[in-house]
């Protein structure tokens, strides 16, 4: 029972539904992932706002402290050099503003005074005065007690610190306004800190530079109080993507934040490198990405804080949102995979059995039709009506072509199709080698044999076709007893002259070996003419009927050379261009200079003897002949006769030598005219 293609397609559609279901669930999984990222973004927004508020409070605290101390100095409530009152002011500000780590003042003479918070337990006063211990660094330590502070110890140490060498002083001693600046290498440490600095003038006289400093360890302490999600963390990155604050509730001025610890830190570091590593990403307001670290995916969001290019990075493992969804999806995926595998296996078997295999066989048959190989094409049974009908049509077409191919050169059609040559009139000028071949005495044979000549010539045409095809030639046409072929088109062939010569020799040898005889029992002999040159090659004819052929002077000369074999009783004559193109691959003798029919100028012609790679005998007779030809052209006819006789003996009866001896004897009796140039005249085609 046959079924239609529609039923087969229906089965395929059923399969596609299963695949579509799988894709829909995959889309659902993707949507769940996107929702988790949106949730992460929402958490990041909340965390970013909290961090932004804390950073803002810290910055405003520092700016307010700076303004308060400056006001005290400017209003001359105390003088900048009044050590005891100055210490009180600095200490009170540090106690009042827990986010401030330093308050410091630098004078133009290099003196320096600072109050530095030491975590939650105390602080220190640092002073460098040229009049105290030769400018040594004095450190007074204090501890906090309930409601007050208590002096603990004093120490002196050598120092090279000079505020004038640092950017927070150098950049503001000549300015009139305060601003934030990055600072480092303060006394007692090498941290990078951020200072709100500006000049202080009293009675229009510049006293020095006042700076209030915050340390990022305080921000790390604040980040340690946040918990974005169950397993997430928040970090602060600088403008270059470097992590400057990490979640650490124990961090302060004494205990630095634990940088570089944990997977979340590595993810924050990678996100900074990826999202802030170029100016384009750095310029964007908000950035989100997915970072995979050690096989674990994380959702990362970066939000600007509006200070110094800082950004807060919220890092949350995707598993914090997707753990339950992932497990459900994995279970569903196992079920879908099982269903799809079974359905796919069934569909593949069905499609291959019912559609693919029959179609493959029909395609194979069509490929044979394309190659004109129609003998093996038969009807292919199929359960699909359409495929069965297609196979029947292919078999009928093959039967028609099987009869038609007898009338067209199938090898030529294959080459034209392979080379992409259009079936329309037109051609190109190409350099080719052309062969003409016919049977000696065909006219007399056809008169004697009548219709039986067809049976006699069939082996010859088979031999010609085989020799030409074996050496990549193109059969142009059969004309009575003649064959025309050429090399170098439509397929390009750099050695077309050599291949044409091999085909000519194979054809002569094959006809001789087959022992084809005429009606009187004499061996059949053939004549071959070869010439190389430029010819117009292409589809010649009309829109209704075309013939892929070659026309031009090179083709005409090949035809004349074939006929010239009658004059010299030779088998294969080639033109000078074929001789030059074939080069050392062939063995030839220069036969004569001949003015072929239809041409006024002389043409040096050669007899093709054999291929150089198959040469086994001596060719001394060729040298003798060519010496005789040289004497002949220079009117030394007696010497020419001796040389031609030597050539005739050397070859064992060379008819061309006998003809040249006859000519020389004639010229001995009747010398040629004074304008004679040694050119023989062919007065027939």
C-alpha positions in Angstrom: 0.0 0.0 0.0 1.3 3.4 -1.0 0.9 6.5 1.0 1.1 10.1 -0.1 3.8 12.6 0.7 1.2 14.5 2.8 1.0 11.6 5.3 4.8 11.5 5.6 4.9 15.2 6.1 2.2 14.9 8.8 4.5 12.5 10.6 7.3 14.9 10.3 5.1 17.7 11.7 4.2 15.5 14.7 7.9 15.2 15.3 8.4 18.9 14.9 5.7 19.5 17.6 7.8 17.5 20.0 10.8 19.5 19.1 8.8 22.7 19.5 7.7 21.6 23.0 11.3 21.1 23.9 12.2 24.6 22.5 9.3 26.2 24.4 10.5 24.7 27.7 14.0 25.8 26.9 12.6 29.3 26.3 10.9 29.0 29.7 14.2 28.1 31.3 15.8 31.1 29.6 13.0 33.3 30.8 13.5 32.0 34.4 17.2 32.9 34.1 16.3 36.4 32.9 13.9 36.8 35.7 16.6 35.9 38.2 18.9 38.4 36.6 16.1 41.0 37.0 15.8 40.1 40.6 19.5 40.4 41.0 19.3 43.8 39.3 16.6 44.9 41.8 18.7 43.8 44.8 21.7 45.6 43.3 19.6 48.7 43.0 18.7 48.6 46.6 22.3 47.8 47.7 23.7 50.5 45.4 21.3 53.1 46.9 22.3 52.1 50.4 26.0 52.3 49.6 25.5 55.6 47.7 23.8 57.0 50.8 26.6 55.8 53.1 29.4 57.1 50.8 27.5 60.4 50.6 27.2 60.7 54.4 30.9 59.9 54.8 31.9 62.5 52.2 29.6 65.1 53.7 30.9 64.3 57.2 34.5 64.9 55.9 33.5 68.1 54.2 31.6 69.3 57.2 34.5 68.6 59.5 36.9 70.4 57.2 34.5 73.4 57.1 34.2 73.5 60.9 37.9 73.4 61.6 38.6 75.9 58.8 36.1 78.3 60.3 37.7 78.0 63.7 41.1 78.9 62.1 39.7 81.7 59.8 37.7 83.3 62.6 40.9 83.3 64.6 39.2 81.4 67.5 42.5 79.6 67.8 45.7 80.0 65.8 47.0 77.2 63.6 50.2 77.1 65.7 48.4 76.8 69.1 49.2 73.1 69.7 47.0 72.4 72.7 43.8 74.0 71.4 44.4 72.7 67.9 44.7 69.1 69.3 41.4 69.6 71.2 39.6 70.7 68.0 41.0 67.8 65.9 40.2 65.2 68.6 36.7 66.5 69.0 36.0 66.3 65.3 37.3 62.7 65.2 35.1 61.8 68.1 32.1 63.4 66.5 32.6 62.0 63.0 33.3 58.2 63.3 33.6 57.8 59.5 36.6 60.2 59.4 40.1 58.6 59.7 42.4 61.6 59.6 42.4 65.4 60.1 45.7 67.0 59.2 47.4 70.3 58.6 50.5 71.2 56.7 52.5 74.5 56.9 54.6 76.1 54.2 57.7 75.6 56.3 57.2 71.8 56.2 55.7 71.4 59.6 52.9 68.9 59.9 50.2 68.0 62.4 47.5 65.3 62.2 45.0 63.4 64.3 44.5 59.8 63.2 41.8 57.4 64.3 43.0 54.0 65.5 39.9 51.9 65.0 37.2 52.0 67.7 39.7 51.9 70.6 41.8 55.1 70.3 43.6 57.6 68.2 47.0 59.2 67.8 48.3 62.7 67.4 51.2 63.0 64.9 53.3 66.2 64.7 56.5 67.2 62.9 58.0 70.5 64.0 61.4 71.7 63.1 61.8 73.1 66.6 61.0 69.8 68.4 63.7 67.2 68.5 65.2 68.4 65.2 62.0 67.7 63.3 61.5 64.2 64.5 58.0 62.6 64.2 56.2 62.8 67.5 53.4 60.3 68.1 51.0 60.7 71.1 48.6 57.7 71.6 45.2 58.0 73.3 42.6 55.5 74.2 38.9 56.0 74.4 37.2 55.7 77.8 33.5 56.2 78.4 32.8 59.8 77.8 36.5 60.9 77.4 39.9 60.0 76.1 43.0 59.2 78.0 46.7 59.7 77.1 48.6 56.5 76.9 52.1 57.1 75.5 54.4 59.3 73.5 57.1 58.2 71.0 59.6 59.9 68.8 61.0 58.5 65.5 63.1 59.7 62.6 61.1 60.6 59.5 61.5 62.0 56.0 57.9 62.9 55.7 57.3 66.4 54.3 53.7 67.5 53.5 55.0 69.7 50.7 56.0 66.6 48.7 52.5 65.3 48.7 49.6 66.0 46.2 47.1 66.9 48.9 49.3 69.8 50.0 51.0 70.7 46.7 47.8 70.9 44.6 46.0 73.1 47.1 48.6 75.5 48.6 48.2 77.8 45.6 44.4 77.4 45.1 41.5 79.2 46.6 39.0 76.3 46.9 38.8 72.8 48.4 38.2 69.6 46.6 38.7 65.8 46.9 42.0 64.2 46.0 43.6 60.8 46.2 46.4 60.5 48.6 48.9 57.9 49.8 52.0 57.3 52.0 50.7 59.2 55.0 52.9 58.8 58.2 52.9 55.3 59.5 51.4 53.5 56.4 51.2 53.2 52.6 47.4 53.0 52.2 45.6 54.8 49.4 43.2 57.3 51.0 40.9 60.1 49.9 41.3 63.6 51.3 39.1 66.6 51.2 41.8 69.3 51.1 41.9 73.1 50.8 43.9 76.2 51.9 43.4 78.1 55.1 43.8 81.9 55.1 43.8 84.0 58.3 43.7 87.8 57.9 44.4 87.3 54.1 47.5 85.5 54.9 47.9 81.8 53.8 48.6 79.6 56.8 48.8 76.2 55.0 46.6 73.3 53.8 43.9 71.6 55.9 42.8 68.0 54.9 40.2 65.6 56.2 40.8 62.0 55.2 38.6 58.9 54.8 40.0 55.4 54.5 38.3 52.7 52.4 38.6 50.2 55.3 35.8 52.1 57.0 33.7 51.5 53.8 34.7 47.8 53.9 33.4 47.7 57.4 30.1 49.1 56.2 29.9 46.7 53.3 30.3 43.9 55.8 26.9 44.8 57.3 25.1 44.3 53.9 23.9 41.0 52.6 22.6 41.1 49.0 20.8 37.8 48.8 21.6 34.8 50.8 25.1 34.2 49.4 26.0 37.6 47.7 28.3 40.5 48.6 28.8 44.1 47.6 32.2 45.6 46.6 33.4 49.1 45.7 35.6 49.5 42.6 37.6 52.5 41.6 37.5 54.1 38.1 40.0 51.6 36.7 38.0 48.6 37.9 40.2 47.8 40.9 38.5 46.5 44.1 39.1 49.1 46.9 36.5 48.0 49.4 35.3 44.5 50.3 32.8 43.2 52.9 34.7 42.9 56.2 32.9 43.9 59.4 36.2 43.8 61.3 38.1 46.3 59.0 39.1 49.7 60.4 42.2 51.9 60.5 44.2 49.3 62.5 42.8 46.1 60.8 43.0 46.4 57.0 40.2 44.8 55.0 40.9 41.3 53.9 41.5 41.8 50.1 41.7 38.9 47.7 39.8 36.3 49.8 37.0 34.2 48.4 35.2 33.4 45.1 33.1 36.6 45.3 36.2 38.8 45.4 37.6 37.1 42.3 34.2 37.6 40.5 34.2 41.3 41.4 37.7 41.6 40.2 36.9 40.0 36.9 33.9 42.1 36.4 35.9 45.3 37.0 38.5 44.1 34.4 35.8 43.3 31.8 33.4 46.2 32.3 35.8 49.0 33.2 38.8 47.9 31.1 38.0 50.4 28.3 36.7 53.9 28.0 33.5 52.9 26.3 32.4 50.6 29.1 33.7 53.1 31.7 31.5 55.8 30.3 28.3 53.8 30.6 26.0 54.5 33.5 25.1 51.0 34.6 26.6 47.7 33.6 25.5 44.1 34.1 27.2 40.9 33.1 27.4 37.2 33.9 30.8 36.0 35.2 31.6 32.3 35.4 34.4 31.5 37.9 35.5 27.9 38.4 32.4 26.7 36.7 30.0 28.7 38.9 27.9 31.5 37.2 27.4 34.8 39.0 25.2 37.8 38.2 27.1 41.0 38.6 25.8 44.6 38.4 27.9 47.7 38.6 26.3 51.1 39.5 28.2 54.5 39.6 28.4 56.1 43.1 29.0 59.6 41.7 32.4 60.0 43.5 35.8 59.7 41.9 34.5 57.2 39.3 33.7 54.7 42.0 31.1 52.0 41.4 29.4 49.5 43.7 29.5 45.9 42.4 26.9 43.5 43.6 27.9 39.9 43.1 25.2 37.2 43.6 25.5 33.5 42.6 22.8 32.5 40.1 22.2 29.4 42.2 20.7 31.6 44.9 17.8 32.2 42.6 17.8 29.3 40.2 18.5 26.3 42.5 14.8 25.2 42.7 14.1 26.1 39.1 17.2 24.3 37.8 16.3 21.1 39.5 12.8 21.2 38.1 14.1 22.0 34.6 16.7 19.2 34.9 14.0 16.7 35.7 11.8 18.0 32.8 14.8 18.0 30.5 15.4 14.3 31.2 11.8 13.5 30.3 11.9 15.6 27.2 15.2 14.1 26.1 13.7 10.6 26.4 10.6 11.5 24.5 12.6 13.3 21.8 15.1 10.5 21.4 12.3 7.9 20.9 10.4 10.2 18.6 13.5 11.1 16.6 14.5 7.5 16.3 11.1 6.5 15.0 10.9 9.5 12.7 14.4 8.8 11.3 13.5 5.2 10.6 10.3 6.1 9.0 11.7 9.0 6.9 14.7 6.9 5.8 12.6 3.9 4.9 9.8 5.7 3.1 11.3 8.9 1.8 15.1 9.2 2.0 16.2 5.9 0.6 13.9 6.0 -2.4 14.8 9.6 -3.1 18.5 8.8 -2.8 18.1 6.0 -5.4 16.2 8.4 -7.7 18.9 11.1 -7.3 21.5 8.4 -8.1 19.5 7.7 -11.3 19.3 11.4 -12.2 23.1 11.7 -11.7 23.5 8.8 -14.2 21.3 10.7 -16.6 23.5 13.7 -16.2 26.5 11.6 -17.1 24.6 10.0 -20.0 25.1 6.6 -18.2 21.6 5.4 -18.8 22.0 1.6 -19.1 21.6 0.9 -15.3 18.6 3.0 -14.7 15.4 1.1 -13.8 12.1 1.9 -12.1 12.4 2.2 -8.3 9.4 0.9 -6.4 8.2 3.2 -3.6 5.2 3.3 -1.2 4.8 7.0 -2.0 2.9 7.6 -5.1 4.8 10.8 -6.0 8.2 9.0 -5.6 7.0 6.1 -7.6 5.8 8.4 -10.4 9.1 10.3 -10.3 11.1 7.1 -10.6 9.0 6.0 -13.6 9.5 9.4 -15.3 13.2 9.1 -14.7 13.4 5.6 -16.2 11.4 6.8 -19.3 13.7 9.8 -19.7 16.7 7.5 -19.5 15.3 5.3 -22.2 14.8 8.3 -24.5 18.3 9.6 -23.8 19.8 6.1 -24.3 18.7 6.4 -28.0 19.6 10.1 -28.3 23.2 9.8 -26.9 24.1 7.8 -30.0 23.8 11.1 -32.0 25.7 13.5 -29.8 29.2 13.4 -28.3 28.3 12.6 -24.7 31.8 13.3 -23.4 31.6 16.8 -24.9 28.3 17.4 -23.3 29.7 16.4 -19.9 32.6 18.7 -20.2 30.4 21.7 -21.4 28.2 21.1 -18.3 31.2 20.8 -16.0 32.8 24.0 -17.4 29.5 26.0 -17.1 29.4 26.9 -20.8 26.0 28.3 -21.7 24.0 26.8 -24.6 23.8 29.9 -26.7 25.8 31.1 -29.8 29.2 32.6 -29.0 32.8 31.7 -28.6 36.2 32.7 -27.3 39.6 32.9 -28.9 41.7 30.0 -27.5 45.0 28.4 -28.2 44.3 24.8 -29.1 45.7 21.8 -31.0 43.5 20.5 -33.8 43.5 16.9 -35.3 42.1 15.8 -38.6 42.1 12.1 -39.5 40.7 10.2 -42.5 41.0 6.8 -44.2 43.2 6.5 -47.3 41.2 5.5 -50.4 37.8 6.0 -48.8 36.2 7.2 -51.9 37.1 4.1 -53.9 36.0 1.9 -51.0 32.6 3.5 -50.7 32.0 3.1 -54.4 32.9 -0.6 -54.3 31.3 -1.6 -51.0 28.2 0.6 -51.0 26.2 0.2 -47.7 28.8 -2.4 -46.4 31.2 0.5 -45.9 29.4 1.4 -42.6 30.4 -2.0 -41.1 34.0 -1.6 -42.3 34.3 1.9 -40.8 32.7 1.2 -37.4 35.9 -0.3 -35.9 37.9 2.7 -37.1 35.5 5.3 -35.5 35.6 3.3 -32.3 39.4 3.3 -32.3 39.5 7.1 -33.0 37.0 7.8 -30.3 38.9 5.7 -27.7 42.3 7.2 -28.6 41.0 10.8 -28.4 39.1 10.3 -25.2 42.0 8.5 -23.5 44.2 11.6 -24.0 41.6 14.2 -22.9 40.6 15.4 -26.4 37.2 16.7 -27.6 35.7 15.0 -30.6 34.2 17.7 -32.8 32.5 15.7 -35.5 32.6 12.7 -37.8 32.6 13.7 -41.5 32.2 10.6 -43.8 35.5 8.8 -43.2 37.1 11.8 -41.4 37.3 12.7 -37.7 37.9 16.2 -36.3 39.0 16.7 -32.7 40.8 19.3 -30.6 42.6 19.8 -27.3 42.6 22.8 -24.9 38.8 23.4 -24.9 36.4 23.3 -23.3 38.7 22.0 -20.5 41.9 23.9 -20.2 45.0 21.8 -21.0 48.5 23.3 -20.8 49.9 20.2 -22.6 47.3 20.0 -25.4 49.9 19.7 -28.1 51.6 16.7 -26.4 48.3 15.0 -25.7 47.2 15.5 -29.3 50.4 13.9 -30.6 50.0 10.9 -28.3 46.4 10.4 -29.5 47.5 10.5 -33.1 50.2 7.9 -32.6 47.8 5.7 -30.5 45.2 5.9 -33.3 47.7 4.9 -36.1 49.1 2.1 -33.9 45.6 0.9 -32.9 44.3 0.7 -36.5 47.4 -1.2 -37.5 47.1 -3.6 -34.6 43.4 -4.3 -35.2 44.2 -5.5 -38.7 41.2 -3.8 -40.2 41.3 -4.6 -44.0 39.5 -3.2 -47.0 37.4 -5.3 -49.4 40.5 -6.6 -51.2 42.2 -7.7 -48.0 44.7 -4.8 -47.8 45.4 -3.2 -44.4 43.4 0.0 -43.8 45.7 3.0 -43.6 44.9 6.4 -42.1 46.3 9.9 -42.5 46.5 12.5 -39.6 47.1 16.2 -39.7 47.9 18.1 -36.5 48.3 21.9 -36.0 48.4 24.3 -33.0 47.3 27.9 -33.0 44.6 30.4 -32.0 41.1 29.5 -33.0 37.6 30.7 -32.3 36.1 28.0 -30.0 32.5 27.9 -28.9 28.9 27.3 -29.8 28.6 28.0 -33.5 25.2 28.0 -35.2 21.8 29.4 -34.5 19.5 29.6 -31.5 17.7 26.5 -32.7 20.8 24.4 -33.3 24.3 24.7 -32.1 27.6 22.9 -32.7 30.5 23.2 -30.2 33.4 23.5 -32.6 36.5 25.5 -33.6 37.0 27.6 -36.6 40.0 29.6 -37.9 43.2 29.4 -39.8 44.8 27.0 -37.3 41.9 24.5 -38.1 42.3 24.9 -41.8 46.0 24.2 -41.7 45.4 21.0 -39.7 43.0 19.9 -42.5 45.6 20.7 -45.2 48.3 18.8 -43.3 46.1 15.8 -43.2 45.7 15.9 -47.0 49.5 16.6 -47.5 50.2 13.0 -46.2 49.1 11.9 -49.7 52.1 13.8 -51.2 54.7 12.3 -48.9 53.0 9.0 -48.3 53.3 9.6 -44.5 50.8 8.9 -41.7 51.1 11.9 -39.4 52.1 15.5 -40.3 52.2 18.3 -37.8 52.7 22.1 -38.1 55.5 24.2 -36.7 53.5 25.5 -33.8 52.6 21.9 -32.7 56.3 21.1 -33.0 57.3 24.0 -30.8 54.5 23.4 -28.2 55.2 19.7 -27.8 59.0 20.4 -27.5 61.2 17.5 -26.4 58.3 15.2 -25.7 58.1 14.1 -29.3 60.5 12.7 -32.0 60.0 14.3 -35.4 61.8 14.9 -38.6 61.6 18.2 -40.6 59.9 16.9 -43.7 59.7 19.9 -46.1 58.5 23.5 -46.6 55.1 23.3 -48.1 52.7 26.0 -49.4 49.4 24.3 -48.5 46.3 24.9 -50.5 44.8 28.3 -49.9 48.0 29.8 -48.4 50.7 31.6 -50.4 53.6 31.4 -47.8 55.6 28.3 -47.1 55.0 26.3 -44.0 57.6 24.1 -42.4 56.0 20.7 -41.9 57.2 17.8 -39.7 56.5 14.1 -39.6 55.6 12.8 -36.2 57.7 9.6 -35.6 57.0 8.7 -32.0 57.0 10.0 -28.4 60.3 10.7 -26.8 59.5 8.6 -23.7 58.8 5.5 -25.8 61.7 5.8 -28.2 63.8 2.7 -28.5 65.5 2.7 -31.9 68.2 4.7 -33.6 67.1 7.9 -35.4 70.3 8.4 -37.4 68.2 8.3 -40.6 66.4 11.4 -39.5 69.7 13.3 -39.4 70.6 12.0 -42.8 67.2 13.1 -44.2 67.5 16.6 -42.7 71.0 16.9 -44.1 69.6 16.0 -47.5 66.9 18.6 -47.0 69.5 21.2 -46.3 71.4 20.3 -49.5 68.1 20.2 -51.5 67.2 23.8 -50.4 70.7 25.1 -51.3 70.5 23.5 -54.8 73.1 20.8 -54.0 71.0 18.1 -55.5 73.7 15.5 -56.0 74.6 15.7 -52.3 70.9 15.8 -51.4 70.3 12.5 -53.4 73.1 10.8 -51.4 71.7 11.9 -48.1 68.2 11.0 -49.0 69.3 7.5 -50.2 71.1 7.0 -46.8 67.9 8.0 -45.0 65.9 5.6 -47.2 68.2 2.8 -46.4 68.4 3.7 -42.7 64.7 3.5 -42.2 64.2 0.5 -44.4 62.3 2.0 -47.3 61.3 5.6 -46.5 58.8 6.8 -49.2 59.3 10.5 -48.4 63.0 10.1 -49.1 62.2 8.4 -52.4 60.0 11.3 -53.3 62.7 13.8 -52.5 65.2 11.7 -54.5 62.8 11.9 -57.4 62.5 15.7 -57.1 66.3 16.1 -56.9 66.8 14.0 -60.0 64.3 16.1 -61.8 66.0 19.3 -60.8 69.4 17.9 -62.0 67.9 17.5 -65.4 65.8 20.7 -65.3 67.2 23.1 -62.8 64.6 25.2 -60.9 64.1 28.9 -61.8 66.3 31.5 -60.2 63.6 32.6 -57.7 63.1 29.1 -56.5 63.1 29.0 -52.6 62.7 25.3 -52.0 59.0 25.6 -51.2 56.8 22.7 -52.4 53.3 23.6 -53.7 50.3 21.6 -52.6 47.8 22.2 -55.4 45.0 20.2 -53.8 43.2 20.1 -50.4 
